[in-house]
Amino acid sequence: MRLKWLWSAVAVVCLAAPAFAQVQVFIGRTPPPIRYEVRPPMPGDGFVWVDGYWGNDGRRYNWVPGRWDRPPYPGAYWNHPHYDHYDRGWQMHEGHWDHEDHDNHHDWGR
């Protein structure tokens, strides 16, 4: 009975593992130039301007406007999204919040 349970658990893990695979999207055309945006007034203390960028859906580029946002923790800074060129085309790397000393902050998001 235990052996049957063990094999069932192994099968579930093996079948679930592909669900965590990362999808990479490449676009053959160069991203358009960045748009200049006029920043609206800051809505309050502690906000940071996050620049707009060209997103893509795998077929075309779509402008995502800039916005005011609050850093999720003290000392956070915004890493802007960017594109890198590879043999298969252009690939977007998503923007994200980061910290200069990210190795010493294991309690983020708590």
Gaussian input, Z-matrix of N, CA and C with variables (Angstrom, degrees):
# hf/3-21g

backbone

0 1
 N
 C     1     B1
 C     2     B2     1     A1
 N     3     B3     2     A2     1     D1
 C     4     B4     3     A3     2     D2
 C     5     B5     4     A4     3     D3
 N     6     B6     5     A5     4     D4
 C     7     B7     6     A6     5     D5
 C     8     B8     7     A7     6     D6
 N     9     B9     8     A8     7     D7
 C    10    B10     9     A9     8     D8
 C    11    B11    10    A10     9     D9
 N    12    B12    11    A11    10    D10
 C    13    B13    12    A12    11    D11
 C    14    B14    13    A13    12    D12
 N    15    B15    14    A14    13    D13
 C    16    B16    15    A15    14    D14
 C    17    B17    16    A16    15    D15
 N    18    B18    17    A17    16    D16
 C    19    B19    18    A18    17    D17
 C    20    B20    19    A19    18    D18
 N    21    B21    20    A20    19    D19
 C    22    B22    21    A21    20    D20
 C    23    B23    22    A22    21    D21
 N    24    B24    23    A23    22    D22
 C    25    B25    24    A24    23    D23
 C    26    B26    25    A25    24    D24
 N    27    B27    26    A26    25    D25
 C    28    B28    27    A27    26    D26
 C    29    B29    28    A28    27    D27
 N    30    B30    29    A29    28    D28
 C    31    B31    30    A30    29    D29
 C    32    B32    31    A31    30    D30
 N    33    B33    32    A32    31    D31
 C    34    B34    33    A33    32    D32
 C    35    B35    34    A34    33    D33
 N    36    B36    35    A35    34    D34
 C    37    B37    36    A36    35    D35
 C    38    B38    37    A37    36    D36
 N    39    B39    38    A38    37    D37
 C    40    B40    39    A39    38    D38
 C    41    B41    40    A40    39    D39
 N    42    B42    41    A41    40    D40
 C    43    B43    42    A42    41    D41
 C    44    B44    43    A43    42    D42
 N    45    B45    44    A44    43    D43
 C    46    B46    45    A45    44    D44
 C    47    B47    46    A46    45    D45
 N    48    B48    47    A47    46    D46
 C    49    B49    48    A48    47    D47
 C    50    B50    49    A49    48    D48
 N    51    B51    50    A50    49    D49
 C    52    B52    51    A51    50    D50
 C    53    B53    52    A52    51    D51
 N    54    B54    53    A53    52    D52
 C    55    B55    54    A54    53    D53
 C    56    B56    55    A55    54    D54
 N    57    B57    56    A56    55    D55
 C    58    B58    57    A57    56    D56
 C    59    B59    58    A58    57    D57
 N    60    B60    59    A59    58    D58
 C    61    B61    60    A60    59    D59
 C    62    B62    61    A61    60    D60
 N    63    B63    62    A62    61    D61
 C    64    B64    63    A63    62    D62
 C    65    B65    64    A64    63    D63
 N    66    B66    65    A65    64    D64
 C    67    B67    66    A66    65    D65
 C    68    B68    67    A67    66    D66
 N    69    B69    68    A68    67    D67
 C    70    B70    69    A69    68    D68
 C    71    B71    70    A70    69    D69
 N    72    B72    71    A71    70    D70
 C    73    B73    72    A72    71    D71
 C    74    B74    73    A73    72    D72
 N    75    B75    74    A74    73    D73
 C    76    B76    75    A75    74    D74
 C    77    B77    76    A76    75    D75
 N    78    B78    77    A77    76    D76
 C    79    B79    78    A78    77    D77
 C    80    B80    79    A79    78    D78
 N    81    B81    80    A80    79    D79
 C    82    B82    81    A81    80    D80
 C    83    B83    82    A82    81    D81
 N    84    B84    83    A83    82    D82
 C    85    B85    84    A84    83    D83
 C    86    B86    85    A85    84    D84
 N    87    B87    86    A86    85    D85
 C    88    B88    87    A87    86    D86
 C    89    B89    88    A88    87    D87
 N    90    B90    89    A89    88    D88
 C    91    B91    90    A90    89    D89
 C    92    B92    91    A91    90    D90
 N    93    B93    92    A92    91    D91
 C    94    B94    93    A93    92    D92
 C    95    B95    94    A94    93    D93
 N    96    B96    95    A95    94    D94
 C    97    B97    96    A96    95    D95
 C    98    B98    97    A97    96    D96
 N    99    B99    98    A98    97    D97
 C   100   B100    99    A99    98    D98
 C   101   B101   100   A100    99    D99
 N   102   B102   101   A101   100   D100
 C   103   B103   102   A102   101   D101
 C   104   B104   103   A103   102   D102
 N   105   B105   104   A104   103   D103
 C   106   B106   105   A105   104   D104
 C   107   B107   106   A106   105   D105
 N   108   B108   107   A107   106   D106
 C   109   B109   108   A108   107   D107
 C   110   B110   109   A109   108   D108
 N   111   B111   110   A110   109   D109
 C   112   B112   111   A111   110   D110
 C   113   B113   112   A112   111   D111
 N   114   B114   113   A113   112   D112
 C   115   B115   114   A114   113   D113
 C   116   B116   115   A115   114   D114
 N   117   B117   116   A116   115   D115
 C   118   B118   117   A117   116   D116
 C   119   B119   118   A118   117   D117
 N   120   B120   119   A119   118   D118
 C   121   B121   120   A120   119   D119
 C   122   B122   121   A121   120   D120
 N   123   B123   122   A122   121   D121
 C   124   B124   123   A123   122   D122
 C   125   B125   124   A124   123   D123
 N   126   B126   125   A125   124   D124
 C   127   B127   126   A126   125   D125
 C   128   B128   127   A127   126   D126
 N   129   B129   128   A128   127   D127
 C   130   B130   129   A129   128   D128
 C   131   B131   130   A130   129   D129
 N   132   B132   131   A131   130   D130
 C   133   B133   132   A132   131   D131
 C   134   B134   133   A133   132   D132
 N   135   B135   134   A134   133   D133
 C   136   B136   135   A135   134   D134
 C   137   B137   136   A136   135   D135
 N   138   B138   137   A137   136   D136
 C   139   B139   138   A138   137   D137
 C   140   B140   139   A139   138   D138
 N   141   B141   140   A140   139   D139
 C   142   B142   141   A141   140   D140
 C   143   B143   142   A142   141   D141
 N   144   B144   143   A143   142   D142
 C   145   B145   144   A144   143   D143
 C   146   B146   145   A145   144   D144
 N   147   B147   146   A146   145   D145
 C   148   B148   147   A147   146   D146
 C   149   B149   148   A148   147   D147
 N   150   B150   149   A149   148   D148
 C   151   B151   150   A150   149   D149
 C   152   B152   151   A151   150   D150
 N   153   B153   152   A152   151   D151
 C   154   B154   153   A153   152   D152
 C   155   B155   154   A154   153   D153
 N   156   B156   155   A155   154   D154
 C   157   B157   156   A156   155   D155
 C   158   B158   157   A157   156   D156
 N   159   B159   158   A158   157   D157
 C   160   B160   159   A159   158   D158
 C   161   B161   160   A160   159   D159
 N   162   B162   161   A161   160   D160
 C   163   B163   162   A162   161   D161
 C   164   B164   163   A163   162   D162
 N   165   B165   164   A164   163   D163
 C   166   B166   165   A165   164   D164
 C   167   B167   166   A166   165   D165
 N   168   B168   167   A167   166   D166
 C   169   B169   168   A168   167   D167
 C   170   B170   169   A169   168   D168
 N   171   B171   170   A170   169   D169
 C   172   B172   171   A171   170   D170
 C   173   B173   172   A172   171   D171
 N   174   B174   173   A173   172   D172
 C   175   B175   174   A174   173   D173
 C   176   B176   175   A175   174   D174
 N   177   B177   176   A176   175   D175
 C   178   B178   177   A177   176   D176
 C   179   B179   178   A178   177   D177
 N   180   B180   179   A179   178   D178
 C   181   B181   180   A180   179   D179
 C   182   B182   181   A181   180   D180
 N   183   B183   182   A182   181   D181
 C   184   B184   183   A183   182   D182
 C   185   B185   184   A184   183   D183
 N   186   B186   185   A185   184   D184
 C   187   B187   186   A186   185   D185
 C   188   B188   187   A187   186   D186
 N   189   B189   188   A188   187   D187
 C   190   B190   189   A189   188   D188
 C   191   B191   190   A190   189   D189
 N   192   B192   191   A191   190   D190
 C   193   B193   192   A192   191   D191
 C   194   B194   193   A193   192   D192
 N   195   B195   194   A194   193   D193
 C   196   B196   195   A195   194   D194
 C   197   B197   196   A196   195   D195
 N   198   B198   197   A197   196   D196
 C   199   B199   198   A198   197   D197
 C   200   B200   199   A199   198   D198
 N   201   B201   200   A200   199   D199
 C   202   B202   201   A201   200   D200
 C   203   B203   202   A202   201   D201
 N   204   B204   203   A203   202   D202
 C   205   B205   204   A204   203   D203
 C   206   B206   205   A205   204   D204
 N   207   B207   206   A206   205   D205
 C   208   B208   207   A207   206   D206
 C   209   B209   208   A208   207   D207
 N   210   B210   209   A209   208   D208
 C   211   B211   210   A210   209   D209
 C   212   B212   211   A211   210   D210
 N   213   B213   212   A212   211   D211
 C   214   B214   213   A213   212   D212
 C   215   B215   214   A214   213   D213
 N   216   B216   215   A215   214   D214
 C   217   B217   216   A216   215   D215
 C   218   B218   217   A217   216   D216
 N   219   B219   218   A218   217   D217
 C   220   B220   219   A219   218   D218
 C   221   B221   220   A220   219   D219
 N   222   B222   221   A221   220   D220
 C   223   B223   222   A222   221   D221
 C   224   B224   223   A223   222   D222
 N   225   B225   224   A224   223   D223
 C   226   B226   225   A225   224   D224
 C   227   B227   226   A226   225   D225
 N   228   B228   227   A227   226   D226
 C   229   B229   228   A228   227   D227
 C   230   B230   229   A229   228   D228
 N   231   B231   230   A230   229   D229
 C   232   B232   231   A231   230   D230
 C   233   B233   232   A232   231   D231
 N   234   B234   233   A233   232   D232
 C   235   B235   234   A234   233   D233
 C   236   B236   235   A235   234   D234
 N   237   B237   236   A236   235   D235
 C   238   B238   237   A237   236   D236
 C   239   B239   238   A238   237   D237
 N   240   B240   239   A239   238   D238
 C   241   B241   240   A240   239   D239
 C   242   B242   241   A241   240   D240
 N   243   B243   242   A242   241   D241
 C   244   B244   243   A243   242   D242
 C   245   B245   244   A244   243   D243
 N   246   B246   245   A245   244   D244
 C   247   B247   246   A246   245   D245
 C   248   B248   247   A247   246   D246
 N   249   B249   248   A248   247   D247
 C   250   B250   249   A249   248   D248
 C   251   B251   250   A250   249   D249
 N   252   B252   251   A251   250   D250
 C   253   B253   252   A252   251   D251
 C   254   B254   253   A253   252   D252
 N   255   B255   254   A254   253   D253
 C   256   B256   255   A255   254   D254
 C   257   B257   256   A256   255   D255
 N   258   B258   257   A257   256   D256
 C   259   B259   258   A258   257   D257
 C   260   B260   259   A259   258   D258
 N   261   B261   260   A260   259   D259
 C   262   B262   261   A261   260   D260
 C   263   B263   262   A262   261   D261
 N   264   B264   263   A263   262   D262
 C   265   B265   264   A264   263   D263
 C   266   B266   265   A265   264   D264
 N   267   B267   266   A266   265   D265
 C   268   B268   267   A267   266   D266
 C   269   B269   268   A268   267   D267
 N   270   B270   269   A269   268   D268
 C   271   B271   270   A270   269   D269
 C   272   B272   271   A271   270   D270
 N   273   B273   272   A272   271   D271
 C   274   B274   273   A273   272   D272
 C   275   B275   274   A274   273   D273
 N   276   B276   275   A275   274   D274
 C   277   B277   276   A276   275   D275
 C   278   B278   277   A277   276   D276
 N   279   B279   278   A278   277   D277
 C   280   B280   279   A279   278   D278
 C   281   B281   280   A280   279   D279
 N   282   B282   281   A281   280   D280
 C   283   B283   282   A282   281   D281
 C   284   B284   283   A283   282   D282
 N   285   B285   284   A284   283   D283
 C   286   B286   285   A285   284   D284
 C   287   B287   286   A286   285   D285
 N   288   B288   287   A287   286   D286
 C   289   B289   288   A288   287   D287
 C   290   B290   289   A289   288   D288
 N   291   B291   290   A290   289   D289
 C   292   B292   291   A291   290   D290
 C   293   B293   292   A292   291   D291
 N   294   B294   293   A293   292   D292
 C   295   B295   294   A294   293   D293
 C   296   B296   295   A295   294   D294
 N   297   B297   296   A296   295   D295
 C   298   B298   297   A297   296   D296
 C   299   B299   298   A298   297   D297
 N   300   B300   299   A299   298   D298
 C   301   B301   300   A300   299   D299
 C   302   B302   301   A301   300   D300
 N   303   B303   302   A302   301   D301
 C   304   B304   303   A303   302   D302
 C   305   B305   304   A304   303   D303
 N   306   B306   305   A305   304   D304
 C   307   B307   306   A306   305   D305
 C   308   B308   307   A307   306   D306
 N   309   B309   308   A308   307   D307
 C   310   B310   309   A309   308   D308
 C   311   B311   310   A310   309   D309
 N   312   B312   311   A311   310   D310
 C   313   B313   312   A312   311   D311
 C   314   B314   313   A313   312   D312
 N   315   B315   314   A314   313   D313
 C   316   B316   315   A315   314   D314
 C   317   B317   316   A316   315   D315
 N   318   B318   317   A317   316   D316
 C   319   B319   318   A318   317   D317
 C   320   B320   319   A319   318   D318
 N   321   B321   320   A320   319   D319
 C   322   B322   321   A321   320   D320
 C   323   B323   322   A322   321   D321
 N   324   B324   323   A323   322   D322
 C   325   B325   324   A324   323   D323
 C   326   B326   325   A325   324   D324
 N   327   B327   326   A326   325   D325
 C   328   B328   327   A327   326   D326
 C   329   B329   328   A328   327   D327

   B1=1.4565
   B2=1.5290
   B3=1.3449
   B4=1.4627
   B5=1.5239
   B6=1.3196
   B7=1.4596
   B8=1.5324
   B9=1.3181
   B10=1.4592
   B11=1.5309
   B12=1.3341
   B13=1.4611
   B14=1.5243
   B15=1.3305
   B16=1.4600
   B17=1.5304
   B18=1.3255
   B19=1.4655
   B20=1.5312
   B21=1.3119
   B22=1.4708
   B23=1.5230
   B24=1.3339
   B25=1.4663
   B26=1.5245
   B27=1.3258
   B28=1.4661
   B29=1.5306
   B30=1.3225
   B31=1.4650
   B32=1.5294
   B33=1.3293
   B34=1.4659
   B35=1.5219
   B36=1.3292
   B37=1.4684
   B38=1.5242
   B39=1.3142
   B40=1.4695
   B41=1.5245
   B42=1.3155
   B43=1.4578
   B44=1.5233
   B45=1.3294
   B46=1.4634
   B47=1.5205
   B48=1.3155
   B49=1.4693
   B50=1.5248
   B51=1.3341
   B52=1.4712
   B53=1.5254
   B54=1.3189
   B55=1.4591
   B56=1.5224
   B57=1.3182
   B58=1.4518
   B59=1.5246
   B60=1.2985
   B61=1.4676
   B62=1.5259
   B63=1.3231
   B64=1.4547
   B65=1.5246
   B66=1.3241
   B67=1.4548
   B68=1.5237
   B69=1.3124
   B70=1.4588
   B71=1.5199
   B72=1.3325
   B73=1.4512
   B74=1.5229
   B75=1.3230
   B76=1.4630
   B77=1.5205
   B78=1.3263
   B79=1.4552
   B80=1.5168
   B81=1.3292
   B82=1.4561
   B83=1.5185
   B84=1.3348
   B85=1.4640
   B86=1.5252
   B87=1.3267
   B88=1.4615
   B89=1.5246
   B90=1.3461
   B91=1.4688
   B92=1.5320
   B93=1.3355
   B94=1.4697
   B95=1.5347
   B96=1.3411
   B97=1.4657
   B98=1.5292
   B99=1.3158
   B100=1.4671
   B101=1.5311
   B102=1.3147
   B103=1.4626
   B104=1.5319
   B105=1.3263
   B106=1.4569
   B107=1.5211
   B108=1.3217
   B109=1.4570
   B110=1.5225
   B111=1.3068
   B112=1.4558
   B113=1.5242
   B114=1.3194
   B115=1.4630
   B116=1.5236
   B117=1.3153
   B118=1.4622
   B119=1.5335
   B120=1.3209
   B121=1.4675
   B122=1.5320
   B123=1.3336
   B124=1.4641
   B125=1.5342
   B126=1.3396
   B127=1.4637
   B128=1.5281
   B129=1.3277
   B130=1.4644
   B131=1.5117
   B132=1.3149
   B133=1.4617
   B134=1.5224
   B135=1.3309
   B136=1.4606
   B137=1.5160
   B138=1.3282
   B139=1.4650
   B140=1.5234
   B141=1.3309
   B142=1.4581
   B143=1.5279
   B144=1.3402
   B145=1.4585
   B146=1.5244
   B147=1.3200
   B148=1.4643
   B149=1.5267
   B150=1.3418
   B151=1.4656
   B152=1.5219
   B153=1.3254
   B154=1.4586
   B155=1.5224
   B156=1.3149
   B157=1.4686
   B158=1.5250
   B159=1.3197
   B160=1.4614
   B161=1.5278
   B162=1.3353
   B163=1.4533
   B164=1.5196
   B165=1.3044
   B166=1.4666
   B167=1.5117
   B168=1.3160
   B169=1.4641
   B170=1.5243
   B171=1.3421
   B172=1.4536
   B173=1.5196
   B174=1.3434
   B175=1.4698
   B176=1.5196
   B177=1.3347
   B178=1.4649
   B179=1.5256
   B180=1.3231
   B181=1.4602
   B182=1.5239
   B183=1.3164
   B184=1.4601
   B185=1.5261
   B186=1.3328
   B187=1.4525
   B188=1.5283
   B189=1.3312
   B190=1.4635
   B191=1.5261
   B192=1.3331
   B193=1.4640
   B194=1.5273
   B195=1.3427
   B196=1.4609
   B197=1.5240
   B198=1.3302
   B199=1.4669
   B200=1.5280
   B201=1.3089
   B202=1.4566
   B203=1.5192
   B204=1.3240
   B205=1.4675
   B206=1.5249
   B207=1.3110
   B208=1.4706
   B209=1.5201
   B210=1.3402
   B211=1.4672
   B212=1.5314
   B213=1.3267
   B214=1.4666
   B215=1.5253
   B216=1.3387
   B217=1.4645
   B218=1.5255
   B219=1.3254
   B220=1.4690
   B221=1.5293
   B222=1.3220
   B223=1.4600
   B224=1.5157
   B225=1.3258
   B226=1.4690
   B227=1.5218
   B228=1.3139
   B229=1.4592
   B230=1.5240
   B231=1.3304
   B232=1.4626
   B233=1.5198
   B234=1.3268
   B235=1.4664
   B236=1.5200
   B237=1.3090
   B238=1.4628
   B239=1.5251
   B240=1.3374
   B241=1.4621
   B242=1.5244
   B243=1.3145
   B244=1.4624
   B245=1.5250
   B246=1.3238
   B247=1.4593
   B248=1.5172
   B249=1.3154
   B250=1.4615
   B251=1.5233
   B252=1.3284
   B253=1.4587
   B254=1.5247
   B255=1.3156
   B256=1.4600
   B257=1.5254
   B258=1.3140
   B259=1.4675
   B260=1.5285
   B261=1.3345
   B262=1.4693
   B263=1.5230
   B264=1.3333
   B265=1.4633
   B266=1.5143
   B267=1.3128
   B268=1.4565
   B269=1.5203
   B270=1.3333
   B271=1.4637
   B272=1.5219
   B273=1.3283
   B274=1.4573
   B275=1.5169
   B276=1.3203
   B277=1.4624
   B278=1.5241
   B279=1.3144
   B280=1.4620
   B281=1.5238
   B282=1.3311
   B283=1.4528
   B284=1.5222
   B285=1.3339
   B286=1.4613
   B287=1.5225
   B288=1.3204
   B289=1.4607
   B290=1.5186
   B291=1.3244
   B292=1.4665
   B293=1.5194
   B294=1.3063
   B295=1.4595
   B296=1.5110
   B297=1.3274
   B298=1.4629
   B299=1.5154
   B300=1.3110
   B301=1.4577
   B302=1.5249
   B303=1.3526
   B304=1.4666
   B305=1.5206
   B306=1.3335
   B307=1.4639
   B308=1.5220
   B309=1.3229
   B310=1.4617
   B311=1.5222
   B312=1.3106
   B313=1.4642
   B314=1.5219
   B315=1.3159
   B316=1.4681
   B317=1.5216
   B318=1.3418
   B319=1.4577
   B320=1.5223
   B321=1.3293
   B322=1.4605
   B323=1.5189
   B324=1.2963
   B325=1.4544
   B326=1.5134
   B327=1.3243
   B328=1.4735
   B329=1.4960
   A1=110.92
   A2=116.38
   A3=119.52
   A4=111.13
   A5=117.29
   A6=120.65
   A7=110.35
   A8=116.63
   A9=120.66
   A10=110.05
   A11=117.19
   A12=121.76
   A13=110.38
   A14=117.30
   A15=121.96
   A16=110.52
   A17=117.59
   A18=120.60
   A19=111.31
   A20=116.90
   A21=120.25
   A22=110.57
   A23=116.61
   A24=120.80
   A25=110.87
   A26=117.48
   A27=121.50
   A28=110.20
   A29=117.18
   A30=120.91
   A31=111.08
   A32=117.26
   A33=120.64
   A34=110.44
   A35=117.42
   A36=121.16
   A37=110.59
   A38=117.45
   A39=120.79
   A40=111.95
   A41=117.12
   A42=120.46
   A43=112.00
   A44=117.57
   A45=121.24
   A46=112.14
   A47=119.16
   A48=122.22
   A49=113.36
   A50=120.40
   A51=118.82
   A52=113.71
   A53=118.53
   A54=120.97
   A55=111.78
   A56=118.35
   A57=122.01
   A58=112.29
   A59=118.40
   A60=121.51
   A61=109.74
   A62=116.57
   A63=121.88
   A64=109.35
   A65=115.91
   A66=121.21
   A67=108.19
   A68=116.80
   A69=121.52
   A70=108.67
   A71=115.92
   A72=121.79
   A73=108.44
   A74=116.34
   A75=121.87
   A76=108.80
   A77=116.28
   A78=122.24
   A79=107.53
   A80=116.93
   A81=121.25
   A82=114.92
   A83=117.73
   A84=120.55
   A85=111.21
   A86=115.77
   A87=122.10
   A88=110.01
   A89=118.88
   A90=119.88
   A91=110.99
   A92=117.70
   A93=120.40
   A94=110.63
   A95=117.03
   A96=119.12
   A97=110.92
   A98=115.50
   A99=120.93
   A100=109.26
   A101=116.40
   A102=121.60
   A103=109.58
   A104=115.30
   A105=120.10
   A106=107.55
   A107=116.85
   A108=121.19
   A109=109.66
   A110=115.91
   A111=120.91
   A112=106.84
   A113=115.71
   A114=119.56
   A115=110.26
   A116=116.70
   A117=118.19
   A118=108.72
   A119=117.90
   A120=119.32
   A121=111.29
   A122=115.29
   A123=120.21
   A124=108.46
   A125=117.68
   A126=120.13
   A127=114.31
   A128=118.00
   A129=120.40
   A130=110.86
   A131=115.96
   A132=120.93
   A133=110.98
   A134=115.40
   A135=120.64
   A136=115.46
   A137=117.92
   A138=120.28
   A139=110.62
   A140=116.02
   A141=123.79
   A142=107.36
   A143=116.16
   A144=119.63
   A145=109.82
   A146=116.48
   A147=123.52
   A148=106.04
   A149=116.60
   A150=121.40
   A151=112.17
   A152=115.38
   A153=120.95
   A154=110.64
   A155=115.92
   A156=120.50
   A157=109.40
   A158=114.92
   A159=120.90
   A160=108.63
   A161=116.60
   A162=121.20
   A163=108.58
   A164=116.58
   A165=118.71
   A166=109.82
   A167=114.16
   A168=120.37
   A169=111.24
   A170=116.58
   A171=120.83
   A172=113.19
   A173=117.00
   A174=121.04
   A175=112.12
   A176=115.87
   A177=119.37
   A178=110.02
   A179=114.77
   A180=121.59
   A181=109.74
   A182=116.19
   A183=123.00
   A184=108.04
   A185=117.36
   A186=120.73
   A187=110.39
   A188=115.87
   A189=123.04
   A190=105.50
   A191=118.48
   A192=119.97
   A193=113.09
   A194=114.43
   A195=120.30
   A196=110.87
   A197=115.31
   A198=119.71
   A199=109.72
   A200=115.15
   A201=121.02
   A202=107.70
   A203=117.27
   A204=121.41
   A205=108.51
   A206=116.00
   A207=120.75
   A208=109.19
   A209=117.47
   A210=119.30
   A211=109.89
   A212=117.48
   A213=120.49
   A214=114.35
   A215=117.89
   A216=121.68
   A217=108.47
   A218=118.01
   A219=120.66
   A220=111.51
   A221=116.58
   A222=121.61
   A223=114.36
   A224=118.11
   A225=120.83
   A226=110.12
   A227=116.14
   A228=121.54
   A229=108.34
   A230=115.92
   A231=122.25
   A232=110.29
   A233=116.61
   A234=122.70
   A235=106.68
   A236=116.23
   A237=121.08
   A238=111.29
   A239=116.80
   A240=118.76
   A241=108.99
   A242=115.83
   A243=119.74
   A244=109.57
   A245=114.61
   A246=121.72
   A247=109.70
   A248=115.98
   A249=122.60
   A250=107.82
   A251=115.78
   A252=120.80
   A253=110.08
   A254=115.83
   A255=123.62
   A256=108.34
   A257=116.68
   A258=120.85
   A259=112.01
   A260=117.13
   A261=120.95
   A262=112.95
   A263=117.66
   A264=120.81
   A265=111.86
   A266=115.19
   A267=122.43
   A268=109.69
   A269=115.90
   A270=120.75
   A271=108.86
   A272=115.16
   A273=120.64
   A274=110.39
   A275=115.08
   A276=122.24
   A277=106.09
   A278=116.01
   A279=122.49
   A280=111.74
   A281=115.58
   A282=120.93
   A283=109.80
   A284=116.11
   A285=119.97
   A286=110.25
   A287=115.32
   A288=121.27
   A289=108.52
   A290=115.79
   A291=120.93
   A292=108.51
   A293=116.18
   A294=123.23
   A295=107.85
   A296=117.46
   A297=120.78
   A298=111.85
   A299=116.41
   A300=121.85
   A301=109.59
   A302=116.84
   A303=121.11
   A304=114.31
   A305=119.34
   A306=120.11
   A307=112.77
   A308=117.58
   A309=120.65
   A310=113.22
   A311=118.27
   A312=121.49
   A313=109.53
   A314=115.30
   A315=120.24
   A316=112.47
   A317=116.99
   A318=119.77
   A319=112.78
   A320=118.35
   A321=120.71
   A322=109.97
   A323=114.68
   A324=120.01
   A325=113.98
   A326=117.41
   A327=119.33
   A328=111.07
   D1=-43.33
   D2=179.16
   D3=-64.77
   D4=-37.50
   D5=179.83
   D6=-64.57
   D7=-39.44
   D8=178.06
   D9=-64.11
   D10=-41.97
   D11=178.31
   D12=-64.05
   D13=-41.88
   D14=179.99
   D15=-62.06
   D16=-46.02
   D17=179.57
   D18=-65.30
   D19=-34.96
   D20=176.25
   D21=-64.25
   D22=-42.33
   D23=178.94
   D24=-64.66
   D25=-42.13
   D26=178.51
   D27=-62.41
   D28=-41.97
   D29=179.94
   D30=-63.42
   D31=-41.14
   D32=179.12
   D33=-62.88
   D34=-44.43
   D35=179.64
   D36=-63.13
   D37=-43.88
   D38=-179.15
   D39=-64.87
   D40=-37.55
   D41=-179.76
   D42=-76.67
   D43=-30.01
   D44=-178.94
   D45=-79.94
   D46=-26.39
   D47=-176.07
   D48=-55.69
   D49=-42.91
   D50=179.73
   D51=-63.30
   D52=-18.88
   D53=179.59
   D54=-65.31
   D55=-19.84
   D56=-178.69
   D57=-95.69
   D58=7.96
   D59=-179.15
   D60=-67.54
   D61=143.83
   D62=179.29
   D63=-92.60
   D64=133.07
   D65=179.18
   D66=-92.00
   D67=131.12
   D68=177.36
   D69=-109.10
   D70=126.50
   D71=179.91
   D72=-110.73
   D73=128.82
   D74=177.65
   D75=-117.96
   D76=140.15
   D77=177.19
   D78=-118.19
   D79=136.27
   D80=-176.36
   D81=-75.80
   D82=-21.12
   D83=-177.31
   D84=-95.93
   D85=147.68
   D86=176.49
   D87=-63.64
   D88=139.04
   D89=176.89
   D90=-61.57
   D91=145.84
   D92=176.92
   D93=-64.35
   D94=163.80
   D95=176.90
   D96=-65.46
   D97=151.09
   D98=179.26
   D99=-62.90
   D100=140.59
   D101=177.60
   D102=-85.86
   D103=145.74
   D104=172.88
   D105=-83.90
   D106=131.48
   D107=178.83
   D108=-122.94
   D109=140.53
   D110=172.85
   D111=-84.85
   D112=123.93
   D113=-179.64
   D114=-74.93
   D115=130.47
   D116=172.50
   D117=-70.74
   D118=166.76
   D119=179.28
   D120=-58.30
   D121=145.87
   D122=178.13
   D123=-63.38
   D124=132.01
   D125=-176.12
   D126=-73.04
   D127=-12.98
   D128=-179.21
   D129=170.10
   D130=177.23
   D131=179.01
   D132=-65.51
   D133=147.78
   D134=174.50
   D135=86.21
   D136=3.01
   D137=179.16
   D138=-90.10
   D139=152.41
   D140=178.01
   D141=-127.35
   D142=138.69
   D143=177.49
   D144=-78.52
   D145=127.10
   D146=175.91
   D147=-106.67
   D148=112.72
   D149=-176.66
   D150=-60.79
   D151=151.10
   D152=173.08
   D153=-69.85
   D154=165.87
   D155=-177.64
   D156=-157.23
   D157=164.48
   D158=175.33
   D159=-89.20
   D160=110.38
   D161=172.93
   D162=-87.45
   D163=172.51
   D164=175.47
   D165=-147.24
   D166=154.38
   D167=179.81
   D168=-113.12
   D169=17.86
   D170=-178.78
   D171=92.37
   D172=-12.52
   D173=179.43
   D174=-120.80
   D175=-37.83
   D176=-176.55
   D177=-151.95
   D178=166.33
   D179=178.06
   D180=-91.32
   D181=141.49
   D182=178.09
   D183=-131.88
   D184=131.28
   D185=-179.61
   D186=-73.92
   D187=129.40
   D188=175.19
   D189=-108.52
   D190=113.44
   D191=-174.28
   D192=-66.90
   D193=154.14
   D194=176.25
   D195=-66.75
   D196=166.85
   D197=-177.15
   D198=-158.22
   D199=159.54
   D200=170.67
   D201=-87.26
   D202=137.40
   D203=-178.06
   D204=-144.12
   D205=155.41
   D206=176.35
   D207=-99.47
   D208=131.65
   D209=175.00
   D210=-58.57
   D211=142.65
   D212=-175.82
   D213=-75.52
   D214=-14.29
   D215=179.57
   D216=-157.77
   D217=158.88
   D218=-179.54
   D219=-60.52
   D220=138.25
   D221=178.37
   D222=83.50
   D223=3.43
   D224=-178.93
   D225=-76.36
   D226=148.06
   D227=172.65
   D228=-134.91
   D229=155.03
   D230=-176.05
   D231=-90.46
   D232=122.58
   D233=170.36
   D234=-90.04
   D235=114.33
   D236=-175.99
   D237=-66.93
   D238=146.52
   D239=173.38
   D240=-64.05
   D241=150.99
   D242=179.09
   D243=-152.82
   D244=164.72
   D245=179.11
   D246=-112.69
   D247=141.54
   D248=171.77
   D249=-120.25
   D250=147.52
   D251=-179.95
   D252=-98.60
   D253=129.81
   D254=178.27
   D255=-125.47
   D256=174.94
   D257=178.54
   D258=-57.54
   D259=-33.19
   D260=-176.83
   D261=-87.31
   D262=-4.22
   D263=179.61
   D264=131.93
   D265=-159.70
   D266=-179.20
   D267=-93.62
   D268=135.74
   D269=178.94
   D270=-124.51
   D271=133.40
   D272=178.97
   D273=-87.43
   D274=139.68
   D275=172.67
   D276=-112.13
   D277=118.13
   D278=-174.45
   D279=-59.62
   D280=148.25
   D281=172.14
   D282=-73.85
   D283=154.28
   D284=179.98
   D285=-161.38
   D286=158.96
   D287=175.22
   D288=-81.05
   D289=141.31
   D290=179.92
   D291=-142.60
   D292=173.79
   D293=-179.66
   D294=-137.87
   D295=138.93
   D296=-179.47
   D297=-54.72
   D298=-35.77
   D299=-176.07
   D300=-109.39
   D301=48.30
   D302=-171.07
   D303=-62.34
   D304=-22.77
   D305=-179.10
   D306=-72.66
   D307=-18.44
   D308=-177.31
   D309=-103.03
   D310=12.47
   D311=-178.83
   D312=-123.31
   D313=84.82
   D314=-177.58
   D315=-92.04
   D316=-4.10
   D317=-176.18
   D318=-103.05
   D319=16.45
   D320=-179.86
   D321=-61.01
   D322=143.10
   D323=175.49
   D324=81.27
   D325=4.78
   D326=179.18
   D327=-95.46

